[in-house]
Amino acid sequence: MGESSGSTFSYNESESSTTSSESHSHSTSRLQPISLVQPSQKNQKDKPKVLRVFQSVFRAFPIINPKCKFPTCPAVGVSTETHKSSTGNRVTGTLFGFHKGKVSLALQENPKCLPWLVIELALQTNVLQKELSAGMVRIVLECEKQTEKEKIKLFDEPLWTMYCNGKKTGYGVKREATEDDLSIMELLKAVSMGAGVLPGNTETEGPDGELAYMRAFFERVVGSKDSQTFYMVSPDAKNGPELSIFLVRI
């Protein structure tokens, strides 16, 4: 896997040129009209009917070593329909952030839909890049169970204790999608899989204001109403970083 500019996630060289050219065509403004559509309800509902063997795993610290690799083939213009999983549990995940800022995670039903979950992670973009370059990243977002009367759905939890590769990094915070979030998702609407940079507003963010992103399909596995996992998947068998995101309520 090669790297393009210093503020990008790892990705294929040929993919870089295609993605970057599209990104810079939008460099004048992120204030274009938002054409993203509402997602269906299927990805927002908890689905507890899954193999029981997963439940005991997700309730403890994850020890699974999944075979989920970041795609290395050219990504722009690839139809999401050709990669739809037979179970319907494949979603689009985007990690994005400024080089010296925190990474955010946005989950969408597909690139054309509004995000149904946005979490600001307790990890800087440049730190995540280093972790990915090592080949494997496991992000665990953990919160405590509430009493039955106060219990809320897993994806409605506002605050998460975050671990990256076993090390506590701070707290992940769920937020409503901001105008900037929606503008970024709009700019990336044609990108099914890939990584690169979007030009930032240098007046407010300085010379290092490029925004790095990595987008991929994630296989969603529901362990129970208190645990879900998202495995980054690839259509090919080439080597690449492995990324798993665990959401656990204990």
Secondary structure, DSSP 8 states (H G I E B T S, - for coil): ----STTS----HHHHHHHHHHHHTTTT-S-S----B---STTTS----S-THHHHHHHS--------B---S--BT--GGGG--TTS-EEEEEEEEETTSEEEEEEESSTTB--SEEEEEEEEHHHHHHHHHTTEEEEEEEE----GGG---GGG--EEEEEETTEEEEEEEE----HHHHHHHHHTTTBSSEEEEE---HHHH-TT--EEEEEEEEEEEEEETTEEEEEEE-SS-----EEEEEEEE-
